[in-house]
């Protein structure tokens, strides 16, 4: 499966019914994962409001993890050393453990295993990794068909993203992603897709927080003309919309925008995420780079293992 096919496969990934049984009682949720696997946890955290939820990135776990914690470990390969370390610690702390992977060492650790299909890049497996979370908490089934159609609509026509990619690549610009409330994790996903697919530095900020600090850099930063600000998401909060307009006016920066489609926040988030997948892919092609190449990451892992 080439990389474009991996991108197009996303809508089918959300049709999978993978799920796990929730513990009878739990007080909090910790989701441990890194990179293309960990982003599933960030997206879920932003969408789910039933229990306190923390995304854990690294080798350690919070000291308060105990038998009342639902600890969800996500590693597409199953061999991410930080996630394996954190999961081992969570088991020692007595947490309820669920593991989501395509196999690997993680699948051999104690806990409930959810095995997803392998064979693609971790960042191209978002649907496989996120669906078990959404399914288990009852969030996906009401909108599954609409999600399939929305994501599919981008597969059918993504020409509006090619023009943005052309502006970034031809002018050697740095993507500056400005996320509206509810789309912070989406902004992080866009950033990491630009990093891995297009091999570009990118930055992800969010309203209204950026108006309390980053706005100063917008006005006076070195090479400010090299930044390409893109507002993603939508909101009914008129004060936020007013902030976007005033921030653009005061800084003299022209904001591009990618607006979501869909009825629920989940639909809008997944639609916008898929726009970022294509945008970073097209940017990589215009830069004559292989979007699938992660050679330096693999070298890093190899040297860490010695």
Secondary structure, 3 states (H helix, E strand, C coil): CCHHHHHHCHHHHCCCCCCCCCCCCCCEEEEEECHHHHHHHHHHHHHCCCCEEEEECCCCCCCCCCCCEEEEEECCCCCCHHHHHHHHHHHHCCCEEEEEECCCHHHHCCCEEEECCCCCCHHHCHHHHHHHHHHHCCCCHHHHHHHHHHHHHHHHCCHHHHHHHHHHHHCCCEEEEEECCCCHHHHHHHHHHHHHHCCCCEEEEECCHHHHCHHHHHHHCCCHHHEEEEEECCCCCHHHHHHHHHHHHHHCCCCEEECCCCCCHHHHHHHHHHHHHHHHHHHHHHCCCCCCCCHHHHHHHHHHCC
